[in-house]
């Protein structure tokens, strides 16, 4: 995801949809916050 943020212009807003059926992401809120705080993307994590 981090690499994808550099591929698009600064005015682009990116939607990341993460499929995590096995709940491998331990702290979903932190993952979302770490990316969304940059202000260029929205992260949605699906179970």
PQR file with spaces between the fields and no chain letter, atoms N, CA, C, O and H, PARSE charges and radii, in Angstrom:
ATOM       1  N    UNK     1       0.827   -1.182    0.000 -0.4000 1.5000
ATOM       2  CA   UNK     1       0.000    0.000    0.000 -0.0000 2.0000
ATOM       3  C    UNK     1       0.873    1.247    0.000  0.5500 1.7000
ATOM       4  O    UNK     1       0.578    2.216   -0.700 -0.5500 1.4000
ATOM       5  N    UNK     2       1.937    1.225    0.778 -0.4000 1.5000
ATOM       6  CA   UNK     2       2.800    2.398    0.852 -0.0000 2.0000
ATOM       7  C    UNK     2       3.393    2.727   -0.520  0.5500 1.7000
ATOM       8  O    UNK     2       3.491    3.896   -0.892 -0.5500 1.4000
ATOM       9  H    UNK     2       2.176    0.438    1.347  0.4000 1.0000
ATOM      10  N    UNK     3       3.784    1.708   -1.257 -0.4000 1.5000
ATOM      11  CA   UNK     3       4.353    1.941   -2.586 -0.0000 2.0000
ATOM      12  C    UNK     3       3.302    2.516   -3.536  0.5500 1.7000
ATOM      13  O    UNK     3       3.630    3.329   -4.400 -0.5500 1.4000
ATOM      14  H    UNK     3       3.705    0.759   -0.955  0.4000 1.0000
ATOM      15  N    UNK     4       2.057    2.108   -3.386 -0.4000 1.5000
ATOM      16  CA   UNK     4       1.001    2.629   -4.251 -0.0000 2.0000
ATOM      17  C    UNK     4       0.752    4.106   -4.020  0.5500 1.7000
ATOM      18  O    UNK     4       0.350    4.809   -4.948 -0.5500 1.4000
ATOM      19  H    UNK     4       1.790    1.448   -2.684  0.4000 1.0000
ATOM      20  N    UNK     5       0.975    4.591   -2.830 -0.4000 1.5000
ATOM      21  CA   UNK     5       0.754    6.015   -2.551 -0.0000 2.0000
ATOM      22  C    UNK     5       1.690    6.899   -3.369  0.5500 1.7000
ATOM      23  O    UNK     5       1.341    8.038   -3.679 -0.5500 1.4000
ATOM      24  H    UNK     5       1.302    4.021   -2.076  0.4000 1.0000
ATOM      25  N    UNK     6       2.853    6.404   -3.716 -0.4000 1.5000
ATOM      26  CA   UNK     6       3.818    7.206   -4.477 -0.0000 2.0000
ATOM      27  C    UNK     6       3.544    7.172   -5.975  0.5500 1.7000
ATOM      28  O    UNK     6       4.122    7.970   -6.713 -0.5500 1.4000
ATOM      29  H    UNK     6       3.136    5.479   -3.464  0.4000 1.0000
ATOM      30  N    UNK     7       2.694    6.288   -6.443 -0.4000 1.5000
ATOM      31  CA   UNK     7       2.432    6.127   -7.874 -0.0000 2.0000
ATOM      32  C    UNK     7       1.424    7.123   -8.435  0.5500 1.7000
ATOM      33  O    UNK     7       1.356    7.325   -9.647 -0.5500 1.4000
ATOM      34  H    UNK     7       2.224    5.640   -5.844  0.4000 1.0000
ATOM      35  N    UNK     8       0.648    7.739   -7.563 -0.4000 1.5000
ATOM      36  CA   UNK     8      -0.430    8.603   -8.016 -0.0000 2.0000
ATOM      37  C    UNK     8      -0.135   10.056   -7.654  0.5500 1.7000
ATOM      38  O    UNK     8       0.596   10.323   -6.700 -0.5500 1.4000
ATOM      39  H    UNK     8       0.704    7.574   -6.578  0.4000 1.0000
ATOM      40  N    UNK     9      -0.700   10.993   -8.413 -0.4000 1.5000
ATOM      41  CA   UNK     9      -0.467   12.413   -8.117 -0.0000 2.0000
ATOM      42  C    UNK     9      -0.976   12.798   -6.728  0.5500 1.7000
ATOM      43  O    UNK     9      -1.843   12.124   -6.172 -0.5500 1.4000
ATOM      44  H    UNK     9      -1.293   10.776   -9.188  0.4000 1.0000
ATOM      45  N    UNK    10      -0.443   13.864   -6.181 -0.4000 1.5000
ATOM      46  CA   UNK    10      -0.808   14.298   -4.831 -0.0000 2.0000
ATOM      47  C    UNK    10      -2.291   14.626   -4.697  0.5500 1.7000
ATOM      48  O    UNK    10      -2.856   14.490   -3.612 -0.5500 1.4000
ATOM      49  H    UNK    10       0.261   14.411   -6.633  0.4000 1.0000
ATOM      50  N    UNK    11      -2.929   15.057   -5.789 -0.4000 1.5000
ATOM      51  CA   UNK    11      -4.348   15.407   -5.703 -0.0000 2.0000
ATOM      52  C    UNK    11      -5.263   14.182   -5.805  0.5500 1.7000
ATOM      53  O    UNK    11      -6.476   14.309   -5.644 -0.5500 1.4000
ATOM      54  H    UNK    11      -2.470   15.167   -6.671  0.4000 1.0000
ATOM      55  N    UNK    12      -4.703   13.010   -6.068 -0.4000 1.5000
ATOM      56  CA   UNK    12      -5.504   11.788   -6.165 -0.0000 2.0000
ATOM      57  C    UNK    12      -5.856   11.272   -4.772  0.5500 1.7000
ATOM      58  O    UNK    12      -5.061   11.366   -3.837 -0.5500 1.4000
ATOM      59  H    UNK    12      -3.717   12.907   -6.199  0.4000 1.0000
ATOM      60  N    UNK    13      -7.051   10.732   -4.659 -0.4000 1.5000
ATOM      61  CA   UNK    13      -7.475   10.074   -3.417 -0.0000 2.0000
ATOM      62  C    UNK    13      -7.597    8.590   -3.734  0.5500 1.7000
ATOM      63  O    UNK    13      -8.251    8.210   -4.706 -0.5500 1.4000
ATOM      64  H    UNK    13      -7.696   10.656   -5.419  0.4000 1.0000
ATOM      65  N    UNK    14      -6.974    7.761   -2.924 -0.4000 1.5000
ATOM      66  CA   UNK    14      -6.877    6.330   -3.195 -0.0000 2.0000
ATOM      67  C    UNK    14      -7.721    5.554   -2.186  0.5500 1.7000
ATOM      68  O    UNK    14      -7.683    5.820   -0.984 -0.5500 1.4000
ATOM      69  H    UNK    14      -6.443    8.069   -2.135  0.4000 1.0000
ATOM      70  N    UNK    15      -8.474    4.599   -2.695 -0.4000 1.5000
ATOM      71  CA   UNK    15      -9.259    3.718   -1.842 -0.0000 2.0000
ATOM      72  C    UNK    15      -8.565    2.363   -1.799  0.5500 1.7000
ATOM      73  O    UNK    15      -8.386    1.714   -2.830 -0.5500 1.4000
ATOM      74  H    UNK    15      -8.505    4.382   -3.670  0.4000 1.0000
ATOM      75  N    UNK    16      -8.181    1.946   -0.612 -0.4000 1.5000
ATOM      76  CA   UNK    16      -7.602    0.620   -0.413 -0.0000 2.0000
ATOM      77  C    UNK    16      -8.657   -0.251    0.246  0.5500 1.7000
ATOM      78  O    UNK    16      -9.188    0.095    1.301 -0.5500 1.4000
ATOM      79  H    UNK    16      -8.326    2.473    0.226  0.4000 1.0000
ATOM      80  N    UNK    17      -8.957   -1.376   -0.374 -0.4000 1.5000
ATOM      81  CA   UNK    17      -9.861   -2.351    0.212 -0.0000 2.0000
ATOM      82  C    UNK    17      -9.014   -3.583    0.518  0.5500 1.7000
ATOM      83  O    UNK    17      -8.462   -4.214   -0.383 -0.5500 1.4000
ATOM      84  H    UNK    17      -8.525   -1.658   -1.231  0.4000 1.0000
ATOM      85  N    UNK    18      -8.923   -3.909    1.796 -0.4000 1.5000
ATOM      86  CA   UNK    18      -8.085   -5.007    2.244 -0.0000 2.0000
ATOM      87  C    UNK    18      -8.980   -6.153    2.693  0.5500 1.7000
ATOM      88  O    UNK    18      -9.825   -5.991    3.573 -0.5500 1.4000
ATOM      89  H    UNK    18      -9.372   -3.396    2.528  0.4000 1.0000
ATOM      90  N    UNK    19      -8.784   -7.292    2.087 -0.4000 1.5000
ATOM      91  CA   UNK    19      -9.554   -8.485    2.436 -0.0000 2.0000
ATOM      92  C    UNK    19      -8.740   -9.285    3.447  0.5500 1.7000
ATOM      93  O    UNK    19      -7.651   -9.765    3.132 -0.5500 1.4000
ATOM      94  H    UNK    19      -8.097   -7.424    1.372  0.4000 1.0000
ATOM      95  N    UNK    20      -9.265   -9.427    4.651 -0.4000 1.5000
ATOM      96  CA   UNK    20      -8.546  -10.087    5.746 -0.0000 2.0000
ATOM      97  C    UNK    20      -9.453  -11.126    6.415  0.5500 1.7000
ATOM      98  O    UNK    20      -9.859  -10.941    7.562 -0.5500 1.4000
ATOM      99  H    UNK    20     -10.150   -9.037    4.907  0.4000 1.0000
ATOM     100  N    UNK    21      -9.777  -12.230    5.699 -0.4000 1.5000
ATOM     101  CA   UNK    21     -10.741  -13.198    6.233 -0.0000 2.0000
ATOM     102  C    UNK    21     -10.247  -13.960    7.459  0.5500 1.7000
ATOM     103  O    UNK    21     -11.051  -14.450    8.252 -0.5500 1.4000
ATOM     104  H    UNK    21      -9.447  -12.381    4.768  0.4000 1.0000
ATOM     105  N    UNK    22      -8.933  -14.059    7.617 -0.4000 1.5000
ATOM     106  CA   UNK    22      -8.378  -14.814    8.750 -0.0000 2.0000
ATOM     107  C    UNK    22      -7.954  -13.916    9.902  0.5500 1.7000
ATOM     108  O    UNK    22      -7.318  -14.377   10.850 -0.5500 1.4000
ATOM     109  H    UNK    22      -8.280  -13.661    6.973  0.4000 1.0000
ATOM     110  N    UNK    23      -8.302  -12.643    9.827 -0.4000 1.5000
ATOM     111  CA   UNK    23      -7.955  -11.669   10.864 -0.0000 2.0000
ATOM     112  C    UNK    23      -6.453  -11.655   11.151  0.5500 1.7000
ATOM     113  O    UNK    23      -6.031  -11.647   12.307 -0.5500 1.4000
ATOM     114  H    UNK    23      -8.819  -12.269    9.057  0.4000 1.0000
ATOM     115  N    UNK    24      -5.659  -11.654   10.089 -0.4000 1.5000
ATOM     116  CA   UNK    24      -4.203  -11.625   10.224 -0.0000 2.0000
ATOM     117  C    UNK    24      -3.707  -10.248   10.659  0.5500 1.7000
ATOM     118  O    UNK    24      -2.619  -10.129   11.223 -0.5500 1.4000
ATOM     119  H    UNK    24      -6.002  -11.660    9.149  0.4000 1.0000
ATOM     120  N    UNK    25      -4.489   -9.222   10.403 -0.4000 1.5000
ATOM     121  CA   UNK    25      -4.122   -7.867   10.833 -0.0000 2.0000
ATOM     122  C    UNK    25      -4.517   -7.733   12.292  0.5500 1.7000
ATOM     123  O    UNK    25      -5.700   -7.750   12.632 -0.5500 1.4000
ATOM     124  H    UNK    25      -5.372   -9.318    9.944  0.4000 1.0000
ATOM     125  N    UNK    26      -3.525   -7.602   13.144 -0.4000 1.5000
ATOM     126  CA   UNK    26      -3.770   -7.594   14.589 -0.0000 2.0000
ATOM     127  C    UNK    26      -4.452   -6.311   15.033  0.5500 1.7000
ATOM     128  O    UNK    26      -5.432   -6.354   15.777 -0.5500 1.4000
ATOM     129  H    UNK    26      -2.564   -7.588   12.869  0.4000 1.0000
ATOM     130  N    UNK    27      -3.947   -5.178   14.587 -0.4000 1.5000
ATOM     131  CA   UNK    27      -4.485   -3.883   15.012 -0.0000 2.0000
ATOM     132  C    UNK    27      -5.006   -3.130   13.785  0.5500 1.7000
ATOM     133  O    UNK    27      -4.294   -2.327   13.183 -0.5500 1.4000
ATOM     134  H    UNK    27      -3.151   -5.143   13.982  0.4000 1.0000
ATOM     135  N    UNK    28      -6.240   -3.404   13.438 -0.4000 1.5000
ATOM     136  CA   UNK    28      -6.834   -2.801   12.242 -0.0000 2.0000
ATOM     137  C    UNK    28      -6.916   -1.285   12.346  0.5500 1.7000
ATOM     138  O    UNK    28      -6.670   -0.577   11.370 -0.5500 1.4000
ATOM     139  H    UNK    28      -6.819   -4.057   13.928  0.4000 1.0000
ATOM     140  N    UNK    29      -7.260   -0.793   13.519 -0.4000 1.5000
ATOM     141  CA   UNK    29      -7.380    0.653   13.712 -0.0000 2.0000
ATOM     142  C    UNK    29      -6.049    1.353   13.467  0.5500 1.7000
ATOM     143  O    UNK    29      -6.013    2.427   12.866 -0.5500 1.4000
ATOM     144  H    UNK    29      -7.460   -1.369   14.312  0.4000 1.0000
ATOM     145  N    UNK    30      -4.966    0.758   13.923 -0.4000 1.5000
ATOM     146  CA   UNK    30      -3.640    1.362   13.729 -0.0000 2.0000
ATOM     147  C    UNK    30      -3.257    1.361   12.253  0.5500 1.7000
ATOM     148  O    UNK    30      -2.718    2.348   11.754 -0.5500 1.4000
ATOM     149  H    UNK    30      -4.995   -0.114   14.410  0.4000 1.0000
ATOM     150  N    UNK    31      -3.529    0.267   11.554 -0.4000 1.5000
ATOM     151  CA   UNK    31      -3.223    0.205   10.132 -0.0000 2.0000
ATOM     152  C    UNK    31      -3.971    1.300    9.378  0.5500 1.7000
ATOM     153  O    UNK    31      -3.386    2.024    8.571 -0.5500 1.4000
ATOM     154  H    UNK    31      -3.967   -0.535   11.959  0.4000 1.0000
ATOM     155  N    UNK    32      -5.268    1.412    9.649 -0.4000 1.5000
ATOM     156  CA   UNK    32      -6.067    2.455    9.010 -0.0000 2.0000
ATOM     157  C    UNK    32      -5.533    3.843    9.329  0.5500 1.7000
ATOM     158  O    UNK    32      -5.364    4.673    8.436 -0.5500 1.4000
ATOM     159  H    UNK    32      -5.742    0.824   10.305  0.4000 1.0000
ATOM     160  N    UNK    33      -5.268    4.089   10.603 -0.4000 1.5000
ATOM     161  CA   UNK    33      -4.788    5.399   11.049 -0.0000 2.0000
ATOM     162  C    UNK    33      -3.450    5.760   10.407  0.5500 1.7000
ATOM     163  O    UNK    33      -3.257    6.893    9.968 -0.5500 1.4000
ATOM     164  H    UNK    33      -5.405    3.415   11.328  0.4000 1.0000
ATOM     165  N    UNK    34      -2.529    4.800   10.352 -0.4000 1.5000
ATOM     166  CA   UNK    34      -1.207    5.058    9.789 -0.0000 2.0000
ATOM     167  C    UNK    34      -1.282    5.519    8.338  0.5500 1.7000
ATOM     168  O    UNK    34      -0.502    6.375    7.920 -0.5500 1.4000
ATOM     169  H    UNK    34      -2.686    3.879   10.709  0.4000 1.0000
ATOM     170  N    UNK    35      -2.197    4.970    7.578 -0.4000 1.5000
ATOM     171  CA   UNK    35      -2.323    5.374    6.176 -0.0000 2.0000
ATOM     172  C    UNK    35      -3.240    6.576    5.998  0.5500 1.7000
ATOM     173  O    UNK    35      -2.914    7.493    5.245 -0.5500 1.4000
ATOM     174  H    UNK    35      -2.831    4.275    7.918  0.4000 1.0000
ATOM     175  N    UNK    36      -4.375    6.588    6.675 -0.4000 1.5000
ATOM     176  CA   UNK    36      -5.345    7.662    6.474 -0.0000 2.0000
ATOM     177  C    UNK    36      -4.872    8.996    7.036  0.5500 1.7000
ATOM     178  O    UNK    36      -5.326   10.043    6.575 -0.5500 1.4000
ATOM     179  H    UNK    36      -4.641    5.843    7.287  0.4000 1.0000
ATOM     180  N    UNK    37      -3.990    8.989    8.001 -0.4000 1.5000
ATOM     181  CA   UNK    37      -3.483   10.251    8.547 -0.0000 2.0000
ATOM     182  C    UNK    37      -2.698   11.050    7.518  0.5500 1.7000
ATOM     183  O    UNK    37      -2.504   12.253    7.688 -0.5500 1.4000
ATOM     184  H    UNK    37      -3.621    8.138    8.375  0.4000 1.0000
ATOM     185  N    UNK    38      -2.253   10.411    6.472 -0.4000 1.5000
ATOM     186  CA   UNK    38      -1.556   11.120    5.391 -0.0000 2.0000
ATOM     187  C    UNK    38      -2.535   11.953    4.572  0.5500 1.7000
ATOM     188  O    UNK    38      -2.137   12.874    3.858 -0.5500 1.4000
ATOM     189  H    UNK    38      -2.410    9.433    6.333  0.4000 1.0000
ATOM     190  N    UNK    39      -3.821   11.619    4.683 -0.4000 1.5000
ATOM     191  CA   UNK    39      -4.852   12.418    4.034 -0.0000 2.0000
ATOM     192  C    UNK    39      -5.084   12.131    2.572  0.5500 1.7000
ATOM     193  O    UNK    39      -5.877   12.826    1.937 -0.5500 1.4000
ATOM     194  H    UNK    39      -4.144   10.871    5.262  0.4000 1.0000
ATOM     195  N    UNK    40      -4.432   11.147    2.017 -0.4000 1.5000
ATOM     196  CA   UNK    40      -4.567   10.870    0.581 -0.0000 2.0000
ATOM     197  C    UNK    40      -5.327    9.595    0.295  0.5500 1.7000
ATOM     198  O    UNK    40      -5.532    9.242   -0.866 -0.5500 1.4000
ATOM     199  H    UNK    40      -3.787   10.583    2.533  0.4000 1.0000
ATOM     200  N    UNK    41      -5.753    8.893    1.346 -0.4000 1.5000
ATOM     201  CA   UNK    41      -6.389    7.609    1.091 -0.0000 2.0000
ATOM     202  C    UNK    41      -7.432    7.267    2.144  0.5500 1.7000
ATOM     203  O    UNK    41      -7.501    7.854    3.224 -0.5500 1.4000
ATOM     204  H    UNK    41      -5.587    9.180    2.289  0.4000 1.0000
ATOM     205  N    UNK    42      -8.229    6.293    1.770 -0.4000 1.5000
ATOM     206  CA   UNK    42      -9.201    5.707    2.667 -0.0000 2.0000
ATOM     207  C    UNK    42      -8.928    4.207    2.685  0.5500 1.7000
ATOM     208  O    UNK    42      -8.738    3.592    1.635 -0.5500 1.4000
ATOM     209  H    UNK    42      -8.172    5.816    0.893  0.4000 1.0000
ATOM     210  N    UNK    43      -8.910    3.621    3.884 -0.4000 1.5000
ATOM     211  CA   UNK    43      -8.650    2.196    4.018 -0.0000 2.0000
ATOM     212  C    UNK    43      -9.888    1.528    4.592  0.5500 1.7000
ATOM     213  O    UNK    43     -10.406    1.945    5.628 -0.5500 1.4000
ATOM     214  H    UNK    43      -9.064    4.121    4.736  0.4000 1.0000
ATOM     215  N    UNK    44     -10.360    0.487    3.912 -0.4000 1.5000
ATOM     216  CA   UNK    44     -11.461   -0.320    4.395 -0.0000 2.0000
ATOM     217  C    UNK    44     -10.965   -1.752    4.508  0.5500 1.7000
ATOM     218  O    UNK    44     -10.387   -2.291    3.564 -0.5500 1.4000
ATOM     219  H    UNK    44      -9.940    0.148    3.071  0.4000 1.0000
ATOM     220  N    UNK    45     -11.189   -2.361    5.649 -0.4000 1.5000
ATOM     221  CA   UNK    45     -10.735   -3.735    5.876 -0.0000 2.0000
ATOM     222  C    UNK    45     -11.969   -4.617    5.991  0.5500 1.7000
ATOM     223  O    UNK    45     -12.821   -4.408    6.854 -0.5500 1.4000
ATOM     224  H    UNK    45     -11.658   -1.924    6.416  0.4000 1.0000
ATOM     225  N    UNK    46     -12.051   -5.604    5.107 -0.4000 1.5000
ATOM     226  CA   UNK    46     -13.183   -6.509    5.091 -0.0000 2.0000
ATOM     227  C    UNK    46     -12.816   -7.812    5.802  0.5500 1.7000
ATOM     228  O    UNK    46     -11.705   -8.319    5.648 -0.5500 1.4000
ATOM     229  H    UNK    46     -11.358   -5.773    4.405  0.4000 1.0000
ATOM     230  N    UNK    47     -13.749   -8.344    6.576 -0.4000 1.5000
ATOM     231  CA   UNK    47     -13.484   -9.606    7.275 -0.0000 2.0000
ATOM     232  C    UNK    47     -13.530  -10.793    6.325  0.5500 1.7000
ATOM     233  O    UNK    47     -13.329  -11.931    6.749 -0.5500 1.4000
ATOM     234  H    UNK    47     -14.652   -7.932    6.701  0.4000 1.0000
